[in-house]
Amino acid sequence: MSSLAIKRLESALQARHFDRTLLSHRRPGGRVTTTGWAPLDAALGGGWARGELSEAIGTRSSGRTWLLQATLAAATRRGEVVALVDAVDRFDPRSAAAAGIDLARLLWIRGPALTAEQTRPSLLDAAVSKAVRAFDLVIRSGGFAVVALDLADISPRIVGALPLATWRRIARVNADRDTSALLIGEAPMSRSAGGVSVRLTAVGTWTGATAQQRRLARLDLRADVVSARHGQGAKQVGA
Amino acid sequence: MTLVTCLVRASSSPTVPGALEAVARACSPRVVPWRDDAVVFDASGLDRAMGPPARIASEVTRLSAERGVHVRVGLAGKTTTAWLLAHAQPGISIAMPGREADVLAPLPIEALKVMAAGPAAPIGLRFAPDLECLEILRRWGLSTLGDLARLPRGDLHARLGPDGVRLHQVASGEDECPWAPVDGVVRYYERCELEWPIDGLEPLAFVVARLCESLEARLERADRGAIAVTTRLRLVTRTSHERTLHVPAPMREARVVRTLILLDLESHPPDAAIDIVEIDLDVAPGNIVAGALFDLTVPSPEDLATLVARLGALMGETRVGAPVLIETFDERTRAIKAINTFSVKSGSGPTRRSPTPGWSLRRLPLPVAAEVMVEHGRPVRVTPSARGLPGGPVKQCAGPWRSSGAWWTLDRRTWDRDEWDVELPSGVYRLARDRTTGSWSIDAIID
């Protein structure tokens, strides 16, 4: 009897689009986009949820860009198309090609060429606002498997100044689409109810016995799934 | 019954551009114009509307006279015969189907010269006879086309080759090949003269939408799509503001075309209020794409064109596209190209997963100058000039990797530098030392 009541309640919530917010389980058959990193996929139940707004956050050199490019590469390898809104023009096509991204299937939207670290906040505000509008336009147009907004080098203070309703609106627009919307930043911005926040940290691994042989081999990533409605709570992945 | 009509402007009549073609198109959809001097059209079936061939001939003569052109008319079952008769004889000449050779027989052999002045393939006259051949025929004592038609075709081929055969075919009233009608040039153009000048894009949107809807209906009827859209705005200052958009795929949806026009005008607005709005389209056959059932969905060319136009208006036209790799050893070079369409792929099977994370570069568009303390040839401390990039002691470093290029040019593209990967407490960076000036900069962040 009680299960019947719960089902009725869930149906009522679904009818009013509250199911994403209130239910604690992922809807059956929910599609995902692989992150391109198997341990993180396992922790996220297959990857970034489609129709949701997720975020990968971390400080400088924490592997955010690597994870972003791995996600884009996995999607383009499947033949899907992806878009990247590059708020302050940091994308490096050579790194992307080396990561396996099919560049012909990537729509690159370049923000102004600013050095965020030494630019006046007013210019950065304008750049962020344009980038968010571009992000919204791409999601609305549909047809992209992954749409990413790279705000990694923008101060959290500037990103935090955006009204929270902005992210809610974007999440709502994406709710019925087959797109994984992904934010890249330094601090949590706003994931949607079904999205996840993944905090990344990394330690550089250097190889070579002598100074002449020294190389940066890789970044050993650790990912903490810090907030996700679906799943068993916080998870740690990696080294 | 096939009936072909040829109208030829009489030598005494003035030339009226387009008049003969207009008369022909008023009578038939299958028309081949030849400059402003002649026109051939298919008159089959006109007997039901106009009456017998003589009546058809007199009717087209009257129509031509109304347009200021006096014509000679040739009607026959074959194009070549109609062409010859109209050129060789004044007034109206008629050869009923099957009787072409008989009607042509009395014409002098010189009548074949008009073939040299005729159009090529479209009406089935594929050759211009060699005048030397005609001279030979005269020397043989042939004076009429009937004389020529009576000769055995095989013997003519033996003596004159393929040209002889073709002349014999013409004299016998035979076509060498069917003729192909030429479509009339249809212009996809709409114009709206405004009662009051309008200033601003919002009111203009309504006018443009109405014109686009009208054009969409016409394009749909003809199964055509626009590949270039020219918007011409006549301004109150008596000047004209013209913009041409080239679209990636033939499109006719009014909503899309209107959006593209308005986004373009938003970026390139007119200087003054608008009096007249004109939209002119270059068209191509419609592009109907049916997606396969199991193909992945990608944005359609129409959706992508609209999206790119919107993003271009927001970020700048050159800031949206697909990244491209430039063949150079200068790793700082980045380029973007316009994107028109995404190809549809079925996917390449299961995704290959990266076994271990690596790293990627975040390129600083403007390198940040830095002070670098060097010991034993290796950087030991970095102090960037930008407040947002904290410096500090170098924990690890690798390098230098030397690269240089464009030394053969005298411009600023020349580079000669040593690159280092350095780990500071705040992150891992790619440093560069300019070997010409000795200055250091941070080029990229490793992330």
Chai-1 contact restraints between the chains, C-beta under 6 A:
chainA,res_idxA,chainB,res_idxB,connection_type,confidence,min_distance_angstrom,max_distance_angstrom,comment,restraint_id
A,T34,B,T351,contact,1.0,0.0,6.0,A-B,restraint_1
A,G36,B,S354,contact,1.0,0.0,6.0,A-B,restraint_2
A,A38,B,R353,contact,1.0,0.0,6.0,A-B,restraint_3
A,R60,B,G427,contact,1.0,0.0,6.0,A-B,restraint_4
A,R60,B,I445,contact,1.0,0.0,6.0,A-B,restraint_5
A,S61,B,G427,contact,1.0,0.0,6.0,A-B,restraint_6
A,S61,B,V428,contact,1.0,0.0,6.0,A-B,restraint_7
A,S61,B,I446,contact,1.0,0.0,6.0,A-B,restraint_8
A,S61,B,D447,contact,1.0,0.0,6.0,A-B,restraint_9
A,G63,B,P357,contact,1.0,0.0,6.0,A-B,restraint_10
A,R64,B,D447,contact,1.0,0.0,6.0,A-B,restraint_11
A,T65,B,S360,contact,1.0,0.0,6.0,A-B,restraint_12
A,T65,B,R362,contact,1.0,0.0,6.0,A-B,restraint_13
A,T65,B,D447,contact,1.0,0.0,6.0,A-B,restraint_14
A,W66,B,P357,contact,1.0,0.0,6.0,A-B,restraint_15
A,W66,B,W359,contact,1.0,0.0,6.0,A-B,restraint_16
A,W66,B,S360,contact,1.0,0.0,6.0,A-B,restraint_17
A,Q69,B,S360,contact,1.0,0.0,6.0,A-B,restraint_18
A,A70,B,S354,contact,1.0,0.0,6.0,A-B,restraint_19
A,A74,B,T351,contact,1.0,0.0,6.0,A-B,restraint_20
A,R77,B,S348,contact,1.0,0.0,6.0,A-B,restraint_21
A,R77,B,T351,contact,1.0,0.0,6.0,A-B,restraint_22
A,R78,B,G347,contact,1.0,0.0,6.0,A-B,restraint_23
A,R78,B,T351,contact,1.0,0.0,6.0,A-B,restraint_24
A,G79,B,L296,contact,1.0,0.0,6.0,A-B,restraint_25
A,G79,B,K345,contact,1.0,0.0,6.0,A-B,restraint_26
A,G79,B,G347,contact,1.0,0.0,6.0,A-B,restraint_27
A,E80,B,L296,contact,1.0,0.0,6.0,A-B,restraint_28
A,V81,B,V298,contact,1.0,0.0,6.0,A-B,restraint_29
A,V81,B,F342,contact,1.0,0.0,6.0,A-B,restraint_30
A,D89,B,P365,contact,1.0,0.0,6.0,A-B,restraint_31
A,R90,B,R362,contact,1.0,0.0,6.0,A-B,restraint_32
A,R90,B,R363,contact,1.0,0.0,6.0,A-B,restraint_33
A,D92,B,L361,contact,1.0,0.0,6.0,A-B,restraint_34
A,D92,B,R363,contact,1.0,0.0,6.0,A-B,restraint_35
A,P93,B,P323,contact,1.0,0.0,6.0,A-B,restraint_36
A,P93,B,L325,contact,1.0,0.0,6.0,A-B,restraint_37
A,P93,B,R334,contact,1.0,0.0,6.0,A-B,restraint_38
A,R94,B,E331,contact,1.0,0.0,6.0,A-B,restraint_39
A,S95,B,S360,contact,1.0,0.0,6.0,A-B,restraint_40
A,S95,B,L361,contact,1.0,0.0,6.0,A-B,restraint_41
A,A97,B,L325,contact,1.0,0.0,6.0,A-B,restraint_42
A,L103,B,A322,contact,1.0,0.0,6.0,A-B,restraint_43
A,L103,B,P323,contact,1.0,0.0,6.0,A-B,restraint_44
A,A104,B,A322,contact,1.0,0.0,6.0,A-B,restraint_45
A,L106,B,A322,contact,1.0,0.0,6.0,A-B,restraint_46
A,W108,B,P323,contact,1.0,0.0,6.0,A-B,restraint_47
A,I109,B,L311,contact,1.0,0.0,6.0,A-B,restraint_48
A,I109,B,M315,contact,1.0,0.0,6.0,A-B,restraint_49
A,I109,B,V320,contact,1.0,0.0,6.0,A-B,restraint_50
A,R110,B,R319,contact,1.0,0.0,6.0,A-B,restraint_51
A,A113,B,P365,contact,1.0,0.0,6.0,A-B,restraint_52
A,T115,B,L364,contact,1.0,0.0,6.0,A-B,restraint_53
A,T115,B,L366,contact,1.0,0.0,6.0,A-B,restraint_54
A,T115,B,V368,contact,1.0,0.0,6.0,A-B,restraint_55
A,E117,B,A386,contact,1.0,0.0,6.0,A-B,restraint_56
A,E117,B,G388,contact,1.0,0.0,6.0,A-B,restraint_57
A,E117,B,L389,contact,1.0,0.0,6.0,A-B,restraint_58
A,Q118,B,A386,contact,1.0,0.0,6.0,A-B,restraint_59
A,K130,B,L314,contact,1.0,0.0,6.0,A-B,restraint_60
A,A134,B,L311,contact,1.0,0.0,6.0,A-B,restraint_61
A,A134,B,L314,contact,1.0,0.0,6.0,A-B,restraint_62
A,L137,B,R310,contact,1.0,0.0,6.0,A-B,restraint_63
A,S141,B,D303,contact,1.0,0.0,6.0,A-B,restraint_64
A,S141,B,L307,contact,1.0,0.0,6.0,A-B,restraint_65
A,G143,B,T297,contact,1.0,0.0,6.0,A-B,restraint_66
A,G143,B,V298,contact,1.0,0.0,6.0,A-B,restraint_67
A,G143,B,P299,contact,1.0,0.0,6.0,A-B,restraint_68
A,G204,B,E423,contact,1.0,0.0,6.0,A-B,restraint_69
A,G204,B,V428,contact,1.0,0.0,6.0,A-B,restraint_70
A,W206,B,Q396,contact,1.0,0.0,6.0,A-B,restraint_71
A,R214,B,A398,contact,1.0,0.0,6.0,A-B,restraint_72
A,R215,B,A398,contact,1.0,0.0,6.0,A-B,restraint_73
A,L216,B,A398,contact,1.0,0.0,6.0,A-B,restraint_74
A,L216,B,D421,contact,1.0,0.0,6.0,A-B,restraint_75
A,R218,B,G358,contact,1.0,0.0,6.0,A-B,restraint_76
A,L219,B,P357,contact,1.0,0.0,6.0,A-B,restraint_77
A,L219,B,W359,contact,1.0,0.0,6.0,A-B,restraint_78
A,L221,B,P357,contact,1.0,0.0,6.0,A-B,restraint_79
